[in-house]
């Protein structure tokens, strides 16, 4: 089992910044991918950004140039720096970690609310 604990959500005005953190603990295996998904009211959960243990990153088109992900391997923690926030970024942000191959796993955090006011 892997546990994910998120922090850093809140309320910010449009154009502002927030930083989210996600700390993983438990039976963490390498290589793996850690990242963030988000779910706005009435919408499906969508991919936002991810980073592998090797440092490879993927971004949703909607956040390119505004969001950055980084990883502290020693602390099994990832950070999501969100700049130039827009009202459409309002959502619950969920941390995720997953592995492909053997053994496979896929875990989620409890979610943290990000609200961007116009």
Secondary structure, 3 states (H helix, E strand, C coil): CEEEEEECCEEEECCCCEEEEEEEEECCCCCCEEEEEEECCCCCCEEEEEEECCCCEEECHHHCCCEEEEEEHHHCEEEEEECCCCHHHCEEEEEEEEECCCCCEEEECCCEEEEEEC
